[in-house]
Amino acid sequence: MRIQRYRHYELTTVELEGPEMDLEIKLLSTLGKRERRALVRGFLNQIKPWLRHFEEVGMTYHENGMLRPVRLFQSQSMHSLRGAIGFKVRMARLKYGLSQAQLAKQVGIYRSHLSDIERGLFLPRASTRERLEKVLEIQLPNVGQEPDTAP
């Protein structure tokens, strides 16, 4: 894919610098910048053990001329039920342009609890789950169901 050919696509770049090698990851997408950032951070969290090699020098995130440090956060694998639910909730929230505080208010939970759900640290209770599905117009996987991590 070439940027010149797809002008409505936006580019997000993550540069990882290590003592012996550098790695550059580019995401070219029609998604919004917050959604692209969530995808990149989700990907980086999945390969977190390998990234320790780069933490000595640094990890940076480039978008629209801005340079930011990459900060990884505690989260579950997207292959786990909690991780799959959290990722799906986060991507749907970003799709609608909602902040965590706005969604938490609509669902009737604390923002910090929504953050924990999005990171896969907690499964939402049945009532919270139903409200999330209704507000975000999504179907979340059930216990025992194979996680679908597609946004």
N, CA and C atoms as a LAMMPS dump frame, in Angstrom:
ITEM: TIMESTEP
0
ITEM: NUMBER OF ATOMS
453
ITEM: BOX BOUNDS ff ff ff
-5.0000000000000000e+02 5.0000000000000000e+02
-5.0000000000000000e+02 5.0000000000000000e+02
-5.0000000000000000e+02 5.0000000000000000e+02
ITEM: ATOMS id mol type element x y z
1 1 1 N 0.842 -1.178 0
2 1 2 C 0 0 0
3 1 3 C 0.887 1.242 0
4 2 1 N 0.545 2.188 -0.771
5 2 2 C 1.3 3.432 -0.831
6 2 3 C 0.429 4.572 -0.325
7 3 1 N 1.015 5.482 0.447
8 3 2 C 0.281 6.62 0.993
9 3 3 C -0.262 7.498 -0.135
10 4 1 N 0.53 7.688 -1.204
11 4 2 C 0.105 8.55 -2.294
12 4 3 C -1.165 8.011 -2.963
13 5 1 N -1.307 6.714 -3.033
14 5 2 C -2.447 6.094 -3.697
15 5 3 C -3.71 6.149 -2.842
16 6 1 N -3.553 6.139 -1.54
17 6 2 C -4.684 6.122 -0.611
18 6 3 C -4.599 7.353 0.284
19 7 1 N -4.972 8.473 -0.206
20 7 2 C -4.807 9.737 0.518
21 7 3 C -5.669 9.829 1.777
22 8 1 N -6.761 9.087 1.874
23 8 2 C -7.607 9.157 3.059
24 8 3 C -7.096 8.252 4.186
25 9 1 N -6.007 7.554 3.948
26 9 2 C -5.4 6.731 4.981
27 9 3 C -4.468 7.596 5.828
28 10 1 N -4.363 7.256 7.094
29 10 2 C -3.45 7.958 7.997
30 10 3 C -2.382 6.977 8.444
31 11 1 N -1.216 7.498 8.735
32 11 2 C -0.075 6.674 9.101
33 11 3 C 0.282 6.867 10.57
34 12 1 N 0.498 5.763 11.254
35 12 2 C 1.004 5.757 12.617
36 12 3 C 2.284 4.934 12.605
37 13 1 N 3.339 5.453 13.181
38 13 2 C 4.636 4.774 13.2
39 13 3 C 5.122 4.633 14.638
40 14 1 N 5.618 3.452 14.963
41 14 2 C 6.246 3.217 16.268
42 14 3 C 7.684 2.824 15.999
43 15 1 N 8.611 3.509 16.635
44 15 2 C 10.029 3.195 16.492
45 15 3 C 10.561 2.625 17.795
46 16 1 N 11.173 1.479 17.697
47 16 2 C 11.769 0.823 18.857
48 16 3 C 13.272 0.798 18.645
49 17 1 N 14.013 1.34 19.584
50 17 2 C 15.465 1.395 19.483
51 17 3 C 16.073 0.538 20.57
52 18 1 N 16.886 -0.394 20.159
53 18 2 C 17.568 -1.261 21.107
54 18 3 C 19.064 -1.084 21.007
55 19 1 N 19.808 -1.706 21.903
56 19 2 C 21.259 -1.546 21.888
57 19 3 C 21.897 -2.151 20.629
58 20 1 N 21.264 -3.157 20.032
59 20 2 C 21.861 -3.835 18.881
60 20 3 C 21.031 -3.755 17.614
61 21 1 N 19.784 -3.269 17.698
62 21 2 C 18.938 -3.183 16.509
63 21 3 C 17.794 -2.214 16.748
64 22 1 N 17.22 -1.758 15.65
65 22 2 C 16.047 -0.89 15.691
66 22 3 C 14.916 -1.595 14.96
67 23 1 N 13.686 -1.292 15.347
68 23 2 C 12.512 -1.858 14.703
69 23 3 C 11.516 -0.735 14.485
70 24 1 N 10.929 -0.681 13.304
71 24 2 C 9.928 0.335 12.995
72 24 3 C 8.653 -0.376 12.561
73 25 1 N 7.539 -0.022 13.193
74 25 2 C 6.235 -0.598 12.87
75 25 3 C 5.376 0.52 12.322
76 26 1 N 4.775 0.301 11.137
77 26 2 C 3.908 1.305 10.525
78 26 3 C 2.512 0.727 10.371
79 27 1 N 1.528 1.536 10.747
80 27 2 C 0.126 1.154 10.59
81 27 3 C -0.53 2.2 9.701
82 28 1 N -0.978 1.778 8.524
83 28 2 C -1.646 2.656 7.571
84 28 3 C -3.113 2.255 7.571
85 29 1 N -3.989 3.179 7.966
86 29 2 C -5.377 2.808 8.202
87 29 3 C -6.311 4 8.051
88 30 1 N -7.596 3.692 7.86
89 30 2 C -8.623 4.726 7.839
90 30 3 C -9.197 4.955 9.228
91 31 1 N -8.734 4.197 10.212
92 31 2 C -9.203 4.371 11.588
93 31 3 C -8.75 5.726 12.126
94 32 1 N -9.432 6.212 13.153
95 32 2 C -9.037 7.444 13.824
96 32 3 C -7.743 7.247 14.593
97 33 1 N -7.092 8.361 14.965
98 33 2 C -5.783 8.255 15.62
99 33 3 C -5.865 7.524 16.95
100 34 1 N -6.944 7.699 17.719
101 34 2 C -7.066 7 19.005
102 34 3 C -7.227 5.498 18.783
103 35 1 N -7.971 5.119 17.726
104 35 2 C -8.143 3.7 17.418
105 35 3 C -6.825 3.09 16.948
106 36 1 N -6.097 3.817 16.094
107 36 2 C -4.8 3.311 15.627
108 36 3 C -3.837 3.15 16.798
109 37 1 N -3.829 4.132 17.707
110 37 2 C -2.953 4.056 18.876
111 37 3 C -3.318 2.844 19.741
112 38 1 N -4.613 2.588 19.92
113 38 2 C -5.046 1.428 20.717
114 38 3 C -4.617 0.12 20.057
115 39 1 N -4.721 0.042 18.735
116 39 2 C -4.291 -1.163 18.032
117 39 3 C -2.792 -1.39 18.181
118 40 1 N -2.02 -0.323 18.012
119 40 2 C -0.565 -0.45 18.133
120 40 3 C -0.181 -0.846 19.554
121 41 1 N -0.793 -0.206 20.541
122 41 2 C -0.47 -0.553 21.937
123 41 3 C -0.906 -1.979 22.254
124 42 1 N -2.059 -2.397 21.72
125 42 2 C -2.505 -3.776 21.915
126 42 3 C -1.515 -4.772 21.324
127 43 1 N -1.03 -4.461 20.124
128 43 2 C -0.033 -5.318 19.482
129 43 3 C 1.242 -5.37 20.319
130 44 1 N 1.711 -4.208 20.759
131 44 2 C 2.937 -4.169 21.558
132 44 3 C 2.778 -4.926 22.868
133 45 1 N 1.605 -4.859 23.471
134 45 2 C 1.384 -5.605 24.709
135 45 3 C 1.401 -7.111 24.467
136 46 1 N 1.017 -7.539 23.262
137 46 2 C 1.044 -8.968 22.955
138 46 3 C 2.467 -9.486 22.8
139 47 1 N 3.372 -8.615 22.381
140 47 2 C 4.771 -9.025 22.197
141 47 3 C 5.669 -8.448 23.295
142 48 1 N 5.071 -8.111 24.42
143 48 2 C 5.776 -7.448 25.529
144 48 3 C 7.055 -8.166 25.976
145 49 1 N 7.065 -9.497 26.123
146 49 2 C 8.314 -10.128 26.58
147 49 3 C 9.484 -9.852 25.63
148 50 1 N 9.218 -9.814 24.349
149 50 2 C 10.263 -9.556 23.372
150 50 3 C 10.728 -8.106 23.427
151 51 1 N 9.858 -7.186 23.833
152 51 2 C 10.17 -5.762 23.826
153 51 3 C 11.157 -5.351 24.915
154 52 1 N 11.411 -6.207 25.876
155 52 2 C 12.362 -5.853 26.945
156 52 3 C 13.728 -5.489 26.374
157 53 1 N 14.042 -6.057 25.216
158 53 2 C 15.312 -5.754 24.556
159 53 3 C 15.398 -4.278 24.167
160 54 1 N 14.265 -3.66 23.862
161 54 2 C 14.242 -2.28 23.391
162 54 3 C 14.073 -1.262 24.516
163 55 1 N 13.656 -1.7 25.687
164 55 2 C 13.402 -0.768 26.784
165 55 3 C 14.661 -0.053 27.255
166 56 1 N 15.83 -0.642 27.015
167 56 2 C 17.08 -0.018 27.455
168 56 3 C 17.309 1.318 26.752
169 57 1 N 16.938 1.42 25.474
170 57 2 C 17.187 2.644 24.72
171 57 3 C 15.91 3.461 24.591
172 58 1 N 14.831 2.87 24.119
173 58 2 C 13.591 3.622 24.066
174 58 3 C 12.605 3.167 23
175 59 1 N 11.346 3.483 23.247
176 59 2 C 10.27 3.195 22.315
177 59 3 C 9.49 4.484 22.133
178 60 1 N 9.314 4.907 20.884
179 60 2 C 8.589 6.143 20.602
180 60 3 C 7.495 5.91 19.578
181 61 1 N 6.535 6.796 19.597
182 61 2 C 5.335 6.715 18.782
183 61 3 C 5.221 8.013 17.999
184 62 1 N 5.103 7.921 16.661
185 62 2 C 5.027 9.096 15.793
186 62 3 C 3.662 9.14 15.113
187 63 1 N 3.039 10.312 15.155
188 63 2 C 1.769 10.49 14.458
189 63 3 C 1.546 11.971 14.243
190 64 1 N 1.236 12.337 13.014
191 64 2 C 0.968 13.734 12.656
192 64 3 C 2.06 14.679 13.143
193 65 1 N 3.304 14.251 13
194 65 2 C 4.423 15.095 13.39
195 65 3 C 4.71 15.133 14.876
196 66 1 N 3.912 14.441 15.682
197 66 2 C 4.123 14.429 17.136
198 66 3 C 4.917 13.192 17.531
199 67 1 N 5.796 13.34 18.48
200 67 2 C 6.614 12.251 18.995
201 67 3 C 6.266 12.033 20.458
202 68 1 N 5.903 10.804 20.803
203 68 2 C 5.544 10.475 22.187
204 68 3 C 6.262 9.207 22.616
205 69 1 N 6.554 9.087 23.899
206 69 2 C 7.107 7.814 24.373
207 69 3 C 5.993 6.761 24.424
208 70 1 N 6.342 5.515 24.179
209 70 2 C 5.378 4.413 24.277
210 70 3 C 5.413 3.9 25.702
211 71 1 N 4.258 3.863 26.332
212 71 2 C 4.136 3.313 27.681
213 71 3 C 3.213 2.103 27.598
214 72 1 N 3.75 0.955 27.941
215 72 2 C 2.934 -0.252 27.95
216 72 3 C 2.236 -0.356 29.295
217 73 1 N 1.095 -0.999 29.313
218 73 2 C 0.318 -1.105 30.533
219 73 3 C 0.006 -2.564 30.813
220 74 1 N -0.35 -2.816 32.044
221 74 2 C -0.694 -4.179 32.43
222 74 3 C -1.986 -4.561 31.731
223 75 1 N -1.966 -5.684 31.018
224 75 2 C -3.175 -6.146 30.343
225 75 3 C -3.089 -7.644 30.107
226 76 1 N -4.231 -8.228 29.793
227 76 2 C -4.317 -9.651 29.481
228 76 3 C -4.101 -9.869 27.993
229 77 1 N -3.707 -11.062 27.63
230 77 2 C -3.586 -11.433 26.226
231 77 3 C -4.962 -11.332 25.57
232 78 1 N -4.995 -10.891 24.318
233 78 2 C -6.262 -10.81 23.59
234 78 3 C -6.814 -12.187 23.262
235 79 1 N -6.028 -13.235 23.523
236 79 2 C -6.498 -14.593 23.294
237 79 3 C -7.272 -15.132 24.494
238 80 1 N -7.217 -14.425 25.615
239 80 2 C -8.007 -14.814 26.782
240 80 3 C -9.385 -14.163 26.672
241 81 1 N -10.36 -14.712 27.348
242 81 2 C -11.712 -14.154 27.316
243 81 3 C -11.726 -12.722 27.843
244 82 1 N -11.052 -12.483 28.978
245 82 2 C -11.018 -11.13 29.547
246 82 3 C -10.342 -10.147 28.6
247 83 1 N -9.239 -10.572 27.984
248 83 2 C -8.535 -9.708 27.046
249 83 3 C -9.357 -9.416 25.802
250 84 1 N -10.062 -10.426 25.287
251 84 2 C -10.891 -10.254 24.083
252 84 3 C -12.048 -9.304 24.347
253 85 1 N -12.687 -9.451 25.511
254 85 2 C -13.799 -8.558 25.864
255 85 3 C -13.281 -7.131 26.025
256 86 1 N -12.186 -6.981 26.743
257 86 2 C -11.622 -5.648 26.963
258 86 3 C -11.238 -4.956 25.671
259 87 1 N -10.597 -5.691 24.771
260 87 2 C -10.18 -5.111 23.495
261 87 3 C -11.392 -4.701 22.666
262 88 1 N -12.406 -5.541 22.653
263 88 2 C -13.615 -5.23 21.872
264 88 3 C -14.323 -3.999 22.435
265 89 1 N -14.4 -3.892 23.751
266 89 2 C -15.018 -2.721 24.391
267 89 3 C -14.218 -1.464 24.058
268 90 1 N -12.885 -1.526 24.191
269 90 2 C -12.043 -0.352 23.905
270 90 3 C -12.202 0.098 22.454
271 91 1 N -12.148 -0.828 21.501
272 91 2 C -12.237 -0.45 20.089
273 91 3 C -13.619 0.125 19.762
274 92 1 N -14.679 -0.425 20.346
275 92 2 C -16.026 0.107 20.109
276 92 3 C -16.157 1.5 20.723
277 93 1 N -15.609 1.685 21.915
278 93 2 C -15.659 3.007 22.565
279 93 3 C -14.952 4.049 21.713
280 94 1 N -13.777 3.699 21.205
281 94 2 C -13.028 4.627 20.364
282 94 3 C -13.732 4.891 19.044
283 95 1 N -14.387 3.874 18.516
284 95 2 C -15.145 4.037 17.266
285 95 3 C -16.22 5.113 17.421
286 96 1 N -16.856 5.148 18.573
287 96 2 C -17.904 6.143 18.842
288 96 3 C -17.339 7.462 19.374
289 97 1 N -16.017 7.525 19.548
290 97 2 C -15.384 8.763 20.001
291 97 3 C -15.663 9.103 21.453
292 98 1 N -15.913 8.088 22.262
293 98 2 C -16.21 8.308 23.682
294 98 3 C -14.944 8.198 24.526
295 99 1 N -14.864 9.011 25.547
296 99 2 C -13.783 8.848 26.527
297 99 3 C -14.212 7.749 27.495
298 100 1 N -13.267 7.266 28.277
299 100 2 C -13.621 6.277 29.294
300 100 3 C -14.628 6.856 30.276
301 101 1 N -14.45 8.111 30.648
302 101 2 C -15.361 8.747 31.611
303 101 3 C -16.781 8.83 31.039
304 102 1 N -16.906 9.18 29.761
305 102 2 C -18.233 9.294 29.146
306 102 3 C -18.931 7.943 29.088
307 103 1 N -18.207 6.903 28.655
308 103 2 C -18.815 5.574 28.573
309 103 3 C -19.152 5.05 29.958
310 104 1 N -18.248 5.226 30.899
311 104 2 C -18.506 4.744 32.266
312 104 3 C -19.769 5.381 32.829
313 105 1 N -19.964 6.665 32.584
314 105 2 C -21.164 7.353 33.065
315 105 3 C -22.426 6.769 32.424
316 106 1 N -22.375 6.512 31.118
317 106 2 C -23.532 5.947 30.417
318 106 3 C -23.86 4.543 30.905
319 107 1 N -22.829 3.788 31.262
320 107 2 C -23.017 2.407 31.699
321 107 3 C -23.308 2.325 33.203
322 108 1 N -22.907 3.363 33.95
323 108 2 C -23.168 3.383 35.385
324 108 3 C -22.092 2.712 36.213
325 109 1 N -20.835 2.828 35.77
326 109 2 C -19.71 2.271 36.524
327 109 3 C -18.641 3.351 36.657
328 110 1 N -17.642 3.092 37.502
329 110 2 C -16.529 4.021 37.651
330 110 3 C -15.608 3.932 36.426
331 111 1 N -14.959 5.046 36.093
332 111 2 C -14.031 5.073 34.972
333 111 3 C -12.879 4.103 35.194
334 112 1 N -12.397 4.021 36.418
335 112 2 C -11.282 3.124 36.731
336 112 3 C -11.674 1.657 36.505
337 113 1 N -12.942 1.327 36.789
338 113 2 C -13.407 -0.048 36.558
339 113 3 C -13.481 -0.328 35.059
340 114 1 N -13.949 0.648 34.275
341 114 2 C -13.98 0.478 32.824
342 114 3 C -12.567 0.273 32.295
343 115 1 N -11.604 1.029 32.817
344 115 2 C -10.206 0.859 32.412
345 115 3 C -9.736 -0.56 32.697
346 116 1 N -10.075 -1.086 33.872
347 116 2 C -9.692 -2.464 34.225
348 116 3 C -10.341 -3.479 33.288
349 117 1 N -11.599 -3.244 32.903
350 117 2 C -12.283 -4.134 31.958
351 117 3 C -11.587 -4.074 30.606
352 118 1 N -11.279 -2.871 30.123
353 118 2 C -10.634 -2.71 28.82
354 118 3 C -9.258 -3.366 28.775
355 119 1 N -8.559 -3.37 29.892
356 119 2 C -7.235 -4.001 29.938
357 119 3 C -7.329 -5.498 30.199
358 120 1 N -8.54 -6.001 30.376
359 120 2 C -8.727 -7.429 30.588
360 120 3 C -8.394 -7.893 31.983
361 121 1 N -8.332 -6.964 32.938
362 121 2 C -8.014 -7.35 34.307
363 121 3 C -9.234 -7.909 35.028
364 122 1 N -10.432 -7.474 34.598
365 122 2 C -11.686 -7.957 35.197
366 122 3 C -12.701 -8.261 34.113
367 123 1 N -13.527 -9.266 34.36
368 123 2 C -14.687 -9.509 33.501
369 123 3 C -15.833 -8.652 34.018
370 124 1 N -16.615 -8.04 33.139
371 124 2 C -17.758 -7.259 33.629
372 124 3 C -18.851 -8.188 34.156
373 125 1 N -19.567 -7.744 35.187
374 125 2 C -20.726 -8.503 35.672
375 125 3 C -21.756 -8.564 34.566
376 126 1 N -22.717 -9.473 34.697
377 126 2 C -23.742 -9.66 33.663
378 126 3 C -24.499 -8.365 33.378
379 127 1 N -24.869 -7.623 34.429
380 127 2 C -25.624 -6.382 34.221
381 127 3 C -24.768 -5.318 33.527
382 128 1 N -23.503 -5.212 33.904
383 128 2 C -22.587 -4.258 33.27
384 128 3 C -22.348 -4.658 31.82
385 129 1 N -22.184 -5.932 31.612
386 129 2 C -21.966 -6.476 30.267
387 129 3 C -23.133 -6.124 29.339
388 130 1 N -24.357 -6.31 29.843
389 130 2 C -25.555 -5.993 29.041
390 130 3 C -25.602 -4.51 28.695
391 131 1 N -25.271 -3.653 29.676
392 131 2 C -25.283 -2.209 29.407
393 131 3 C -24.187 -1.82 28.417
394 132 1 N -23.004 -2.428 28.52
395 132 2 C -21.937 -2.171 27.554
396 132 3 C -22.369 -2.576 26.145
397 133 1 N -22.967 -3.747 26.03
398 133 2 C -23.427 -4.227 24.723
399 133 3 C -24.487 -3.302 24.13
400 134 1 N -25.374 -2.817 24.975
401 134 2 C -26.447 -1.936 24.497
402 134 3 C -25.898 -0.582 24.062
403 135 1 N -25.079 0.045 24.906
404 135 2 C -24.548 1.374 24.601
405 135 3 C -23.625 1.337 23.382
406 136 1 N -22.775 0.318 23.293
407 136 2 C -21.784 0.238 22.223
408 136 3 C -22.29 -0.52 20.987
409 137 1 N -23.468 -1.105 21.1
410 137 2 C -24.077 -1.871 20.004
411 137 3 C -23.128 -2.965 19.512
412 138 1 N -22.651 -3.775 20.47
413 138 2 C -21.749 -4.882 20.158
414 138 3 C -22.234 -6.138 20.862
415 139 1 N -21.703 -7.278 20.447
416 139 2 C -21.961 -8.549 21.11
417 139 3 C -20.646 -9.039 21.685
418 140 1 N -20.579 -9.197 22.994
419 140 2 C -19.358 -9.65 23.656
420 140 3 C -19.372 -11.167 23.767
421 141 1 N -18.185 -11.809 23.689
422 141 2 C -18.135 -13.268 23.813
423 141 3 C -18.569 -13.718 25.205
424 142 1 N -19.163 -14.888 25.27
425 142 2 C -19.611 -15.468 26.533
426 142 3 C -18.542 -16.384 27.101
427 143 1 N -18.655 -16.697 28.389
428 143 2 C -17.734 -17.628 29.029
429 143 3 C -17.848 -18.962 28.295
430 144 1 N -16.707 -19.539 27.936
431 144 2 C -16.681 -20.805 27.191
432 144 3 C -16.702 -20.615 25.692
433 145 1 N -16.969 -19.409 25.237
434 145 2 C -16.991 -19.12 23.799
435 145 3 C -15.596 -18.711 23.357
436 146 1 N -15.211 -19.101 22.148
437 146 2 C -13.893 -18.731 21.603
438 146 3 C -13.84 -17.223 21.408
439 147 1 N -12.85 -16.54 21.98
440 147 2 C -12.756 -15.098 21.821
441 147 3 C -12.551 -14.688 20.365
442 148 1 N -13.266 -13.656 19.931
443 148 2 C -13.11 -13.049 18.607
444 148 3 C -12.545 -11.672 18.849
445 149 1 N -11.277 -11.448 18.468
446 149 2 C -10.632 -10.181 18.777
447 149 3 C -10.802 -9.135 17.681
448 150 1 N -11.608 -9.442 16.675
449 150 2 C -11.844 -8.428 15.634
450 150 3 C -12.656 -7.301 16.218
451 151 1 N -12.259 -6.049 15.937
452 151 2 C -12.971 -4.9 16.503
453 151 3 C -14.383 -4.767 15.985
